[in-house]
Amino acid sequence: MFIDSLAFDDEKLTKQFFSSCPLLERLVITNCEFPEMDLNFSFPELWEFDLVKCSGSSKNGRQSVDSKIILCVPKLQHFLSNDYMSRNYHLGDMPSLVVADLYNNYELDVDDDDEAPEIDTELPAGVKELYVERLNKFFRVVHNVEDLTLSCLSLEFASASIGSLDIQPLQLHNLKYLKLHTSLSRNSMNAVTNLLKISPNIESETHQ
């Protein structure tokens, strides 16, 4: 199922809509609005889930930090999100996950000759800890992934996240393809080093 450019403004009807399609195998949602509502995607047969450029803004236009996106998709193989860091995702067990792609629209205004700034210094107080916590949850779920893409923003916090995980030591034994959107900042470079250390079977690493 492909859904594009729709505004879902009634939480009850939205839940009814998605629950009426229990046997979905593919769900791609782009450019949609889900203002101030929790989303629960429970699909036992779903193998691909993409959520791209969707807004969870409240009525005042600000992104809602409390609304949840709950995924119960045990057969998922492909997960793509461009707002994982800024949204409250609750990820269930995904033992079959092969591809995980976190890209973000965050852009740095940096001249070619300038040193890349640390993104975490530009974020409000408390947001850094929140992002590390969310990446902790992400790495716990995707530890079997084979193809991993990390955005510039998520990479900034990957090093701290890997170091703070209670799964010791974290190993991405199945990871073969690593794609990184890096700002070349100190945090990003530390994250790249740590990721390579815990990924002994890497076949390809790409920087963008």
Salt bridges, closest charged atoms under 4 A:
GLU11 OE2 - LYS15 NZ 3.35
GLU45 OE1 - LYS75 NZ 3.11
GLU48 OE1 - ARG26 NE 2.58
GLU48 OE2 - HIS78 ND1 3.87
ASP50 OD1 - HIS78 ND1 3.24
ASP83 OD2 - ARG87 NH1 3.01
GLU118 OE2 - ARG186 NH1 3.70
ASP120 OD2 - LYS128 NZ 3.20
ASP147 OD1 - LYS179 NZ 2.78
ASP166 OD1 - ARG140 NE 3.48
GLU205 OE2 - HIS207 NE2 2.51
